[in-house]
Structures are given as structure tokens and as C-alpha cells.
Amino acid sequence: MNQSPKLVQRILSAKSEAPNKKYVKLGLLFNPFPRSGTANINAGDVYNEKLIPVDESVTNQIVDFIRDALVDNPLDHRDRFISATITGDYGSGKTQLLMFAKALLAEVATTPHKAHKNPYVIYVDSPGVKLLEFIGTIISKIGAEDFRKFLWAKIIGQIRTSKVDQESLKRFQGTGGVLFSDTNPNPYADENIVSYKQFLNSFTRYLSNTRSRREFDEKFKEIILRVLQQETKDSVLAQYFYELVSEDYGVNKMWEALSSGSIKQLDRKVVHIIRYIVQLIKEQGYTDFFILVDEFEDITKGRLSKAQVDNYVYNLRTLIDEHREWCLLFAMTGDALRKLRGVSPPLADRISSRLIILQDLNHEQAARIALNYLSIARESESNELTPFDQSGIEKLNALVEGNARRFLRSCYFIVERAVVNLEKTKAIDGKFVAKHFSHDSV
């Protein structure tokens, strides 16, 4: 007898209920636990800021790190460097802690304060296999449109304040006329600098032939390259950035090359690149530049040859020594940090001068982390563990041996089983967990 229709009906039966009805008997709007047990790096800051660390000492260390990072250096305002490293076993919650730090920094930026701080934060989910890939990931996180916008704002701003540049472009300016009577012919007017396309159009709309346009393009390229070279202090980097901003349509191959870290000619330019990136960001009104680096154990766990590892850590140490306008928060396993100390003690000391160690969950912390997630799926605030009781939490935490990832993943599956198997007046207790864990949660 074919059992498939019955099995399919079992799979689809839960789908027939409205999402807000399915979990109502558990006092929840939905199942808030991550089914994989891992942090959702694409979740919004409003979500992540609710997932406050359950170890108070860890919370205090994150708060102290951010507070100290935002304090100005009275001897050198450009020296903003500070670093910390989060360590813990796989599944201990390192990524979620980075997400919490990111959310906390976003809240700092939106909180009025007399010494207003507006930090710019980038989360890097992998450091890459060479330092230029790490820098390329930072560039990609900024985004092609924003990065080009920042570059164009700098270029237009320089031209707008340079009498020499304005004089060299004067012969390409229009004087208005019937055809463009509704536009301002002055390319430096406020309405013409709102975007680079508007700025370019304020010149090109008055160029009546191919020769004039070619002459304008050549002169404008000359100005852009000079501005970028003055800014970056490097002619090679200026040329690459020019190619980036000059590609207006289609797939931007230069953006792909920059963001992937695949341009070998820039291998020795990483200090210049990151310094200019930070400069561009801060000119947009940001006061501090934070990089949150996850999965740093990729560098030491065997993916790279010894020569590649040595090259990576040496270059990163050099970059940190030469560029001090950023704040770095790393996450890696304790074993990876020990290996890094074996490979490069100077780099390990620089990035882990503050060490935030994540331990296995005790029963009290397991209850707190469950409560954090449950609060996301409730209509009103509550300190109750419902639909769990304390025995259910303790049993589940004991079965996963205090591992945060396995605990959260198991919470998800136990809640799903409770929807089907738990009586309305009952709680998810130790007996219920013991019965369903081995089949559904491991």
C-alpha cells in the first residue's frame, strides 16, 4: 500500500495553519530559535540587540571595548587603533556576539550625545587566504554604489574648490539656451552636484559634436587622475580607482577585481588602500571605523601552506602597525589563537590584547539565552520561560553539554515537537525533552 500521500499530508498539515495560530498554545507568535543554531548574519540590528550575552562578564567586556574604542586619543587624534579577540569552542556563540556588538554600535550611532559618535561598522565573515582578499571583502561590504559615490563626492568637491580645475573646464561649460532652459548651466550649482551623473550632464548636454566630447573626456580624466593621486598618494591605486568610477554601465569588472582582491599589482598597496577607505568613510560623517572579523581560524587550520600563512600574518601585522585609524574585533577558536601565537607571537599579541572567552553554558545561562529568544516571539514583555519550564531547560542543556549552538538548534526542534505533541496546559519539561531529543534534536 502506498503510504506517500499520508506522509505528504503530515508534512503539509502544519502549513495549513496561519503562522500566528500554529504556536498560540505555546504563548508564542512563531518559533524564534534558529533552526541551524547559528547566528543569522543577515538579521537586522533590532533583532540582534535583543540577544544580549548571557554571561554578564562577556557583556561588560564588549561594552568596555566599545567605550574605550570611542575615546579620542588626545596626543594623536588619528590613532584610533584598539583590538580584541573573542575565543570559544565551535558553537559557543562567537558569531552571535559579533552581531550583538554590531547592533550595539548601531545604537550608539543613533543615540543623541554631546560628544556624538557615529561609528561605521563592517562585518567580515572570512579573512580570505591572503591579505588583499581581506581588504577586498571590506570594500565589497561597503558596496559598489556607495564606494563610487564616496569617490565621486571627493572628486567633485576638489574640482568645486579648485580655480585651476574650473578654469581648465570652462570652455566646456554651456550658457543655457532654449533647449535646456529649465536647467542651471552652472555645473557647480547645488542641484548639479547631487550626483556624478548630474554633474557630468551639466557639461555634456552642451557638447554638440564628438570631438568636443572626446576633448572633455580627456581633460576630465586628467583631472580625476590628479585628484585621486593626490588623495591616495599612489599613482597605481589612482589608476584603478579611476577605472572604477569611469565605468558607468554594465558589469563593473574593476569593482569585481577590487572586491575579490584579485589584482596582484595591489598586493603591496594594502596600507594605502585601507587608509584611503577609512578616510573616505570618515569624510561621510562617520567618526570611527570598526571591522568585525569572523572565522579567523581559517588562517591557521590547514587551508594555507606555511609560506602563505607566514606571508599573511606578516603583512597583517605590518598593516596594523602602519595603519592605526581603525578598531578590530576578531573571533576564532582558542586552538586557532594558540596556533597563531606559535606562528606569529607579535600579531597574536596585537589582536588579542583584550581576550573575551566564551565558556559552555551553565543552566542559569541556558535559561537566559532561551528567554532572550522567546522574548522576540511574544506580544508583551515577560520573564517567564513559557513554554519551557526550568527542568526542560536544564535537561536540554545537559544533553548538549552546554554548547550554545546545539542548545539553540535543539530548542527549535523541541518547540516544533511541542506544537504537535504537547498538551495545551503542559510545559516543555525534562521528561518531554528526554522523550523527543534523541530522535529530533541531535
C-alpha positions as CSV (number, residue, x, y, z in Angstrom):
1,M,0.0,0.0,0.0
2,N,1.3,3.4,-1.0
3,Q,1.9,5.5,2.2
4,S,3.3,8.5,0.3
5,P,0.0,10.6,0.3
6,K,-0.3,10.2,4.1
7,L,3.3,11.2,4.7
8,V,2.9,14.2,2.4
9,Q,-0.2,15.2,4.3
10,R,1.7,15.0,7.6
11,I,4.4,17.3,6.2
12,L,1.9,19.9,4.8
13,S,-0.6,19.8,7.7
14,A,1.2,22.3,9.8
15,K,1.4,24.6,6.8
16,S,-2.4,25.0,6.6
17,E,-2.5,26.9,9.9
18,A,-1.8,30.7,9.9
19,P,1.7,31.3,11.3
20,N,0.3,33.2,14.3
21,K,-2.1,30.4,15.1
22,K,0.4,27.5,15.0
23,Y,2.3,28.5,18.2
24,V,-0.5,30.2,20.0
25,K,-1.0,27.4,22.5
26,L,2.7,27.8,23.4
27,G,2.2,31.5,24.0
28,L,4.4,32.4,21.0
29,L,3.8,34.2,17.7
30,F,6.4,32.0,16.0
31,N,9.3,29.7,16.7
32,P,12.1,32.2,17.5
33,F,15.0,29.8,17.8
34,P,17.4,29.4,14.8
35,R,16.8,26.0,13.3
36,S,20.6,25.7,12.5
37,G,21.6,27.0,15.8
38,T,23.9,29.5,14.1
39,A,23.6,33.3,14.1
40,N,21.8,34.9,11.2
41,I,24.3,37.4,9.9
42,N,21.6,39.0,7.7
43,A,19.3,39.7,10.6
44,G,18.6,43.3,11.5
45,D,20.2,45.1,14.4
46,V,16.8,45.3,16.1
47,Y,16.8,41.6,16.3
48,N,20.4,41.1,17.3
49,E,20.4,43.8,20.0
50,K,17.8,41.7,21.9
51,L,20.2,38.8,22.0
52,I,22.3,40.2,24.8
53,P,25.1,37.9,26.0
54,V,24.0,35.6,28.9
55,D,27.4,35.9,30.6
56,E,27.5,39.2,32.3
57,S,31.2,39.4,32.3
58,V,31.2,39.0,28.5
59,T,28.6,41.8,28.2
60,N,30.8,44.0,30.3
61,Q,33.9,43.3,28.2
62,I,32.1,44.1,24.9
63,V,30.8,47.4,26.5
64,D,34.2,48.3,27.8
65,F,35.8,47.6,24.4
66,I,33.4,49.8,22.5
67,R,33.5,52.5,25.1
68,D,37.4,52.6,25.1
69,A,37.5,52.5,21.3
70,L,35.3,55.6,21.1
71,V,37.6,57.6,23.4
72,D,39.7,60.2,21.5
73,N,43.4,60.0,21.7
74,P,44.5,63.4,22.9
75,L,48.1,63.0,21.6
76,D,47.1,61.9,18.1
77,H,43.5,62.0,17.0
78,R,44.3,59.8,14.0
79,D,45.4,56.9,16.3
80,R,42.2,55.0,16.9
81,F,43.6,51.5,17.0
82,I,42.3,49.1,19.5
83,S,41.7,45.4,19.2
84,A,40.1,42.4,21.0
85,T,39.6,38.8,20.2
86,I,36.6,36.6,21.1
87,T,37.6,32.9,21.6
88,G,35.5,29.9,22.3
89,D,34.8,26.4,21.0
90,Y,32.8,25.8,17.8
91,G,29.2,26.6,18.5
92,S,29.9,28.7,21.6
93,G,28.3,31.9,20.1
94,K,31.2,33.9,18.7
95,T,29.4,35.0,15.6
96,Q,26.3,36.0,17.6
97,L,28.5,38.0,19.9
98,L,29.9,39.9,16.9
99,M,26.4,40.5,15.7
100,F,25.5,41.9,19.1
101,A,28.5,44.2,19.1
102,K,27.4,45.4,15.6
103,A,23.9,46.1,16.9
104,L,25.2,47.9,19.9
105,L,27.4,50.1,17.8
106,A,24.4,50.9,15.6
107,E,22.5,52.0,18.7
108,V,25.4,54.2,19.8
109,A,25.2,55.9,16.4
110,T,21.5,56.8,16.8
111,T,21.7,57.8,20.5
112,P,22.0,61.6,20.9
113,H,25.1,62.6,22.9
114,K,27.1,65.8,23.3
115,A,30.2,64.1,22.0
116,H,28.3,62.5,19.2
117,K,29.8,59.2,17.9
118,N,28.8,57.8,14.6
119,P,30.8,54.5,14.1
120,Y,30.9,52.8,10.7
121,V,30.8,49.0,11.1
122,I,31.8,46.2,8.7
123,Y,31.3,42.5,9.4
124,V,33.8,40.3,7.6
125,D,32.7,36.7,7.6
126,S,36.0,35.3,6.4
127,P,39.5,36.8,6.3
128,G,40.3,35.2,2.9
129,V,43.5,33.4,2.0
130,K,45.6,36.5,1.5
131,L,45.5,39.9,3.0
132,L,44.4,41.6,-0.3
133,E,41.3,39.4,-0.2
134,F,40.6,40.6,3.4
135,I,40.8,44.2,2.2
136,G,38.7,43.3,-0.9
137,T,36.0,41.9,1.4
138,I,36.0,45.2,3.3
139,I,35.5,47.0,0.0
140,S,32.7,44.7,-1.1
141,K,30.9,45.2,2.2
142,I,30.8,49.0,1.6
143,G,29.1,48.2,-1.7
144,A,29.9,49.3,-5.3
145,E,27.4,52.2,-5.4
146,D,28.4,53.7,-2.1
147,F,32.1,53.3,-2.8
148,R,31.8,55.0,-6.1
149,K,29.5,57.7,-4.6
150,F,32.2,58.4,-2.0
151,L,34.9,58.7,-4.6
152,W,32.8,60.9,-6.8
153,A,31.9,63.2,-3.9
154,K,35.6,63.7,-3.3
155,I,36.4,64.3,-6.9
156,I,33.6,66.8,-7.4
157,G,34.4,68.5,-4.1
158,Q,38.0,69.0,-5.2
159,I,37.0,70.4,-8.6
160,R,34.5,72.7,-7.0
161,T,37.1,74.3,-4.8
162,S,39.9,74.5,-7.4
163,K,40.0,77.6,-9.5
164,V,42.6,75.9,-11.8
165,D,40.4,72.9,-12.5
166,Q,37.4,75.1,-13.1
167,E,39.4,77.2,-15.5
168,S,40.5,74.2,-17.5
169,L,36.9,73.0,-17.8
170,K,35.4,76.4,-18.5
171,R,35.5,76.0,-22.3
172,F,33.1,73.0,-22.0
173,Q,30.5,74.9,-19.9
174,G,27.2,75.9,-21.5
175,T,25.5,79.2,-21.1
176,G,21.9,77.9,-21.2
177,G,19.5,78.3,-24.1
178,V,16.1,77.4,-25.3
179,L,16.8,73.6,-25.5
180,F,17.9,73.4,-21.8
181,S,16.0,76.5,-20.5
182,D,14.8,74.5,-17.4
183,T,18.3,73.6,-16.2
184,N,21.0,75.5,-14.5
185,P,24.1,75.7,-16.8
186,N,26.4,76.2,-13.8
187,P,27.9,72.7,-13.2
188,Y,28.9,73.8,-9.7
189,A,25.4,74.8,-8.6
190,D,24.0,72.7,-5.7
191,E,21.4,71.0,-7.9
192,N,24.1,69.8,-10.3
193,I,26.4,68.2,-7.7
194,V,23.8,65.9,-6.1
195,S,25.2,63.0,-8.2
196,Y,28.1,62.5,-10.5
197,K,25.7,61.8,-13.4
198,Q,24.1,65.2,-12.9
199,F,27.5,66.8,-12.7
200,L,28.7,65.2,-15.9
201,N,25.4,66.1,-17.7
202,S,25.8,69.7,-16.8
203,F,28.8,69.7,-19.1
204,T,28.0,67.0,-21.8
205,R,24.5,68.3,-22.6
206,Y,26.1,71.3,-24.2
207,L,28.7,69.4,-26.2
208,S,27.4,69.3,-29.8
209,N,29.9,67.1,-31.5
210,T,32.1,64.0,-31.0
211,R,35.3,66.0,-31.0
212,S,34.2,68.2,-28.1
213,R,33.1,65.3,-26.1
214,R,36.4,63.5,-26.7
215,E,38.3,66.6,-25.6
216,F,36.2,66.9,-22.5
217,D,36.6,63.2,-21.6
218,E,40.4,63.5,-21.9
219,K,40.6,66.7,-19.8
220,F,38.2,65.3,-17.2
221,K,40.2,62.1,-16.9
222,E,43.4,64.1,-16.4
223,I,41.7,66.0,-13.5
224,I,40.3,62.9,-11.9
225,L,43.6,61.0,-12.0
226,R,45.4,64.0,-10.5
227,V,42.8,64.3,-7.7
228,L,42.9,60.6,-6.9
229,Q,46.7,60.5,-7.0
230,Q,46.8,63.5,-4.5
231,E,44.3,61.7,-2.3
232,T,45.8,58.2,-2.4
233,K,49.4,59.2,-2.7
234,D,49.8,56.4,-5.1
235,S,49.6,56.6,-8.9
236,V,48.8,52.8,-9.4
237,L,46.0,52.9,-7.0
238,A,44.7,56.2,-8.5
239,Q,44.5,54.5,-11.9
240,Y,42.5,51.6,-10.5
241,F,40.1,53.9,-8.7
242,Y,39.7,55.9,-11.9
243,E,38.7,52.8,-13.9
244,L,36.2,52.1,-11.1
245,V,34.5,55.4,-11.3
246,S,34.6,55.7,-15.1
247,E,32.6,52.5,-15.7
248,D,29.0,53.7,-15.7
249,Y,27.1,50.8,-17.3
250,G,27.0,47.1,-17.3
251,V,29.1,44.8,-15.1
252,N,31.9,46.7,-13.5
253,K,34.9,44.4,-13.9
254,M,37.1,46.7,-11.9
255,W,34.7,46.6,-8.9
256,E,34.7,42.8,-9.1
257,A,38.5,42.7,-9.2
258,L,38.9,45.2,-6.3
259,S,36.3,43.5,-4.1
260,S,37.7,40.0,-4.7
261,G,41.3,41.0,-4.0
262,S,42.5,39.5,-7.3
263,I,44.6,42.4,-8.6
264,K,48.2,41.2,-7.9
265,Q,49.6,44.7,-8.6
266,L,47.9,45.9,-5.4
267,D,49.4,43.2,-3.1
268,R,51.8,45.8,-1.8
269,K,49.3,48.6,-1.7
270,V,47.1,47.3,1.1
271,V,48.1,50.0,3.6
272,H,47.4,52.8,1.1
273,I,44.0,51.1,0.2
274,I,42.7,50.7,3.7
275,R,44.0,54.2,4.8
276,Y,42.1,55.8,1.9
277,I,39.0,53.7,2.5
278,V,38.9,54.9,6.1
279,Q,39.5,58.4,5.0
280,L,36.6,58.2,2.5
281,I,34.3,56.8,5.1
282,K,35.1,59.4,7.8
283,E,34.5,62.2,5.3
284,Q,30.9,61.0,5.1
285,G,30.4,62.0,8.7
286,Y,31.5,58.8,10.5
287,T,33.7,59.2,13.5
288,D,35.1,55.7,13.9
289,F,35.8,52.6,11.7
290,F,35.1,49.1,13.2
291,I,36.0,45.8,11.4
292,L,34.4,42.7,13.0
293,V,36.3,39.7,11.7
294,D,34.8,36.2,12.0
295,E,36.2,32.7,11.2
296,F,39.8,33.8,11.7
297,E,40.8,30.2,12.4
298,D,40.6,29.7,8.6
299,I,44.2,31.2,8.5
300,T,45.6,28.6,10.8
301,K,43.6,25.4,10.3
302,G,45.5,24.0,7.3
303,R,43.9,25.6,4.3
304,L,47.1,27.6,3.6
305,S,50.7,26.5,3.2
306,K,53.2,27.5,5.8
307,A,54.6,30.1,3.4
308,Q,51.1,31.6,2.7
309,V,50.4,31.7,6.5
310,D,53.7,33.4,7.2
311,N,53.1,35.9,4.4
312,Y,49.5,36.7,5.6
313,V,50.3,37.2,9.3
314,Y,53.4,39.2,8.5
315,N,51.5,41.5,6.2
316,L,48.6,41.9,8.6
317,R,51.0,42.7,11.4
318,T,52.7,45.3,9.2
319,L,49.3,46.7,8.2
320,I,48.2,47.1,11.9
321,D,51.5,48.8,12.8
322,E,51.3,51.2,9.9
323,H,47.6,51.9,9.9
324,R,46.0,52.8,13.2
325,E,42.8,54.5,12.3
326,W,40.5,51.5,12.8
327,C,39.2,49.3,15.6
328,L,39.3,45.5,15.1
329,L,37.3,42.7,16.8
330,F,38.3,39.2,15.9
331,A,36.6,35.9,16.6
332,M,38.3,32.5,16.5
333,T,38.6,29.3,18.5
334,G,41.0,29.1,21.3
335,D,43.0,26.4,19.4
336,A,43.4,28.8,16.5
337,L,44.7,31.6,18.7
338,R,47.2,29.2,20.2
339,K,48.4,28.2,16.7
340,L,48.6,31.9,15.8
341,R,50.8,32.6,18.8
342,G,53.1,29.8,17.5
343,V,53.2,31.3,14.0
344,S,53.4,35.0,14.9
345,P,53.5,36.0,18.6
346,P,53.7,39.7,17.7
347,L,50.5,39.6,15.6
348,A,48.7,37.5,18.3
349,D,49.7,40.0,21.0
350,R,48.4,42.9,18.8
351,I,45.0,41.5,18.1
352,S,44.3,39.8,21.5
353,S,45.5,42.3,24.0
354,R,41.9,42.0,25.1
355,L,40.6,38.5,25.3
356,I,36.9,37.7,25.6
357,I,36.5,34.0,26.3
358,L,33.1,32.2,25.8
359,Q,32.5,29.3,28.1
360,D,30.0,26.5,27.9
361,L,26.5,27.4,29.1
362,N,25.6,26.7,32.7
363,H,21.9,26.1,33.5
364,E,21.2,29.6,34.5
365,Q,22.8,31.0,31.3
366,A,20.9,28.5,29.2
367,A,17.7,29.8,30.7
368,R,18.7,33.4,29.9
369,I,19.6,32.6,26.3
370,A,16.3,30.8,25.9
371,L,14.4,33.8,27.4
372,N,16.3,36.2,25.0
373,Y,14.9,34.3,22.0
374,L,11.5,33.8,23.5
375,S,11.1,37.5,24.0
376,I,11.3,38.0,20.3
377,A,8.2,35.9,19.7
378,R,5.9,37.5,22.3
379,E,3.5,40.3,22.1
380,S,4.4,41.6,25.5
381,E,7.4,41.5,27.8
382,S,7.7,38.5,30.1
383,N,10.3,36.9,32.3
384,E,8.7,33.5,32.1
385,L,10.3,30.6,30.3
386,T,7.0,29.5,28.9
387,P,6.5,27.2,27.0
388,F,9.6,25.6,28.8
389,D,10.0,25.1,32.5
390,Q,13.3,25.1,34.3
391,S,13.6,21.3,34.2
392,G,13.2,21.3,30.4
393,I,15.9,23.9,30.0
394,E,18.3,22.1,32.4
395,K,17.7,18.7,30.7
396,L,18.3,20.2,27.2
397,N,21.4,22.0,28.3
398,A,22.8,18.8,29.9
399,L,22.1,16.8,26.8
400,V,24.1,19.3,24.6
401,E,26.8,19.6,27.2
402,G,26.4,23.4,27.4
403,N,27.2,24.1,23.7
404,A,25.2,27.2,22.7
405,R,24.7,26.3,19.1
406,R,23.4,22.8,19.8
407,F,21.2,24.1,22.6
408,L,19.5,26.7,20.3
409,R,19.2,24.2,17.5
410,S,17.6,21.7,19.9
411,C,15.3,24.4,21.3
412,Y,14.0,24.9,17.8
413,F,13.2,21.3,17.2
414,I,11.7,20.7,20.7
415,V,9.3,23.7,20.1
416,E,8.3,22.2,16.8
417,R,7.6,18.8,18.5
418,A,5.7,20.6,21.3
419,V,3.3,22.2,18.7
420,V,2.2,18.7,17.7
421,N,2.7,16.6,20.9
422,L,2.3,18.9,23.9
423,E,-1.0,19.3,25.6
424,K,-2.1,23.0,25.9
425,T,-1.9,23.2,29.7
426,K,1.5,21.5,29.9
427,A,5.1,22.9,29.8
428,I,8.1,21.6,28.0
429,D,9.7,19.8,30.9
430,G,12.6,17.5,31.4
431,K,10.5,14.4,30.6
432,F,9.3,15.9,27.3
433,V,12.8,16.9,26.3
434,A,14.2,13.4,27.1
435,K,11.5,11.8,25.1
436,H,11.9,13.9,21.9
437,F,15.6,14.9,22.0
438,S,17.3,11.8,20.8
439,H,15.1,11.5,17.7
440,D,14.7,15.1,16.6
441,S,17.4,17.2,18.1
442,V,20.8,15.5,17.7
